[in-house]
Amino acid sequence: TTKSVIAIMIMMTTTSVNGFATVGNPMSHRINPSSLRKHSNTHIAVPTTMMTTTASPPPTATQLFASIPKSQSTNFSLKTQTKTLLRVTLPSLLFGIAATFSYPSIVRFLLQKSPHFPCAATADMIGHFLSFLGLLYGLLVGQTYGFVYTQQESLYYALFNEVTEAKSLLEQVALVCQGRGSMYPKVLTKIRDYITNDLKKFCTKKDNKMSPSELLSARPIDDPLESIMYMTSVGEPGLIYQTIRSLRQARSARLGALQRKVPPVHIMLLWILSFFILGAFPLFGAASSSSLSSGLSWKSVPALLFGIITFADVLTKRLVGELLQPVGGAYNVDEVLNVMVRGLECELEERMGGMR
């Protein structure tokens, strides 16, 4: 009897521990593990379906920037390049055509005033004179073009540096000021004022009334960068002081590159020197004996060469003038600056709207 009781207790203990067996056949009522996985997967699939029906998160700055149609930027670039091409080539072409048709009349006038003008000695002298003026003109124009083009290149580097520092300032402001009540929106508003009234100051022609030197010297009373430093500092400069200092250095580099360093009198002197060179060409043609046998027609080789030289000369100075313009041309940085600032403005609007 005692052995029977012990056996029954052992069987009951085994059944309670495993939870799957019975007294008659311990393996007959064991639950299949595959059915457990099946029911488990079914149970987990419910919150997954519920998660897919929830609202999507707000778009980020990258998504907003990517949603901007690229055709607008492409059309604007093509439109700007077309305007620059017309401003450069159209006056040059008109001057070249006028020079070609006026060359026979100029030579006839010189021959009527000086009948003994054509001679070999005079032609050699005028040839040396023309070569000397051409050398001086080439040096001056080449140096001017290289100097102005280098100035535009330094402006590109300064703008990339400044926009990078402005992004760093925005990120640091988000870390330092976020969650501090009304101070965070005020700091973001100051950054927006800096981008609109300073960084993009020379993006349009109406903003070019003030020179960069005047903008740097006549600082406003409520300077956005200075206000940001005061709002984030207590007694001593805060953590973002170094970023503001770097941003000011990049701003000074941009304003220094925007400042016009070639005075208008320099361009006027180039035009005067060009007039002397072009005026010596008909003198050389009148002094040579070949001009008399060519019939003095606009279809002659000297007339066509005179028109080509005039076209090339005006084209070169028009290119220099395009490089000197701050905005509105294919050689200027206003279009590139608008593209660079677009992403910064999108991120700023996100933070001001509470999306980030």
C-alpha positions, 0 to 999 in steps of 0.5 A, spaced: 500 500 500 505 504 501 509 503 495 502 504 491 501 511 494 508 513 493 507 511 485 501 515 485 505 521 488 510 520 483 506 520 477 502 526 480 508 530 481 510 529 474 504 531 471 504 537 474 511 539 472 510 538 465 503 540 464 503 536 458 502 529 460 496 524 463 496 518 467 495 514 462 499 516 456 504 522 458 505 524 450 498 523 448 496 530 450 503 534 449 502 541 445 505 541 439 511 547 439 509 548 431 502 550 434 505 555 439 509 558 434 503 559 429 499 562 435 505 566 437 506 569 430 498 571 430 498 574 436 504 579 434 501 580 427 496 584 431 500 590 433 504 590 427 498 592 423 496 597 428 502 600 427 502 601 419 495 605 420 498 610 425 500 617 422 506 618 418 512 622 422 513 630 419 517 630 413 524 632 414 529 638 411 532 633 406 525 631 404 522 638 403 529 640 399 528 633 395 520 635 394 522 642 390 522 641 383 529 641 379 526 644 373 525 650 376 532 651 378 534 648 371 530 653 367 533 659 372 540 657 370 538 656 363 535 663 363 541 666 366 546 663 361 541 666 356 541 673 358 549 673 359 550 670 352 545 676 349 549 681 354 556 679 351 555 677 344 549 682 342 553 688 343 560 685 340 556 683 334 553 690 333 560 693 333 563 688 329 558 689 323 559 696 324 566 696 324 566 691 317 562 696 313 565 702 316 572 700 314 572 702 307 569 709 308 575 710 314 580 708 309 577 713 303 577 718 308 584 717 310 587 717 303 583 723 301 586 727 306 593 725 305 594 723 298 602 721 299 600 717 305 601 710 302 608 708 303 612 702 306 616 706 311 609 709 314 606 702 314 612 699 318 612 704 323 604 703 324 605 696 324 610 697 330 606 702 333 600 697 333 604 691 336 606 695 342 599 697 343 597 690 342 602 688 347 600 693 353 593 692 352 593 684 352 597 685 359 592 690 362 586 686 360 589 679 362 591 681 368 584 685 370 580 678 367 585 674 372 584 678 378 576 679 377 576 671 376 580 670 382 575 675 386 569 671 384 573 664 386 574 667 393 567 669 394 565 662 392 569 659 398 567 664 403 560 663 401 561 655 402 564 657 409 559 661 411 553 657 410 557 651 413 558 655 419 551 658 419 548 650 419 553 649 425 550 655 429 543 652 428 545 645 430 548 648 437 542 653 438 538 647 438 542 643 443 543 649 448 536 652 447 531 647 446 526 646 451 528 653 455 521 656 453 520 662 449 528 663 448 528 658 443 524 661 438 527 668 439 534 665 437 531 662 431 528 668 429 535 672 430 538 666 425 532 667 420 534 675 420 541 674 419 540 669 413 535 674 410 538 681 411 545 679 411 547 673 408 542 674 402 543 681 402 546 681 395 542 676 392 538 681 388 539 688 384 535 692 389 539 690 395 546 693 392 545 700 394 549 699 400 556 697 398 559 691 403 564 696 406 558 700 408 554 694 411 560 692 415 562 699 418 554 701 419 552 695 424 545 695 426 543 696 433 540 690 434 545 685 431 542 678 430 549 674 432 550 679 437 543 678 440 544 670 440 550 671 444 547 675 449 541 670 450 545 664 450 551 667 455 550 669 463 556 673 465 561 670 460 561 668 453 557 661 452 558 655 448 556 657 442 561 663 442 566 660 438 561 658 432 559 665 432 566 668 432 567 663 426 561 665 423 563 673 423 570 671 420 566 668 414 562 673 413 568 678 413 571 674 408 564 674 404 564 682 404 571 682 402 570 678 396 564 682 394 567 689 395 569 691 388 576 692 387 577 694 380 574 702 379 570 704 373 576 709 371 580 702 370 575 700 365 574 706 362 582 707 360 581 700 357 576 702 352 581 708 351 586 704 349 582 699 345 580 705 341 587 707 339 588 700 337 582 699 333 584 706 330 591 704 328 588 698 324 585 703 318 591 707 318 595 701 317 590 699 311 591 705 308 598 705 308 599 699 305 599 698 298 594 692 298 588 696 300 588 700 294 588 694 289 582 690 294 577 695 291 576 698 298 569 694 299 566 691 306 567 684 303 575 685 302 579 681 307 582 687 311 575 689 312 573 683 315 579 682 319 577 689 322 570 687 324 573 680 327 578 684 331 573 689 333 568 683 335 573 680 339 575 686 343 568 688 345 567 681 347 573 681 352 571 687 355 564 685 356 566 679 359 570 683 364 564 687 365 560 681 367 565 678 372 564 685 375 557 685 376 555 682 383 548 679 381 544 677 375 549 673 371 552 666 369 558 668 372 555 671 379 554 667 385 547 669 387 544 663 384 548 658 387 547 662 394 540 661 393 541 653 392 545 653 398 541 657 403 535 653 401 536 647 405 538 651 411 532 655 410 528 649 410 531 646 416 530 653 420 522 653 418 522 646 421 525 647 427 520 654 428 514 650 426 516 644 432 517 639 427 524 637 430 
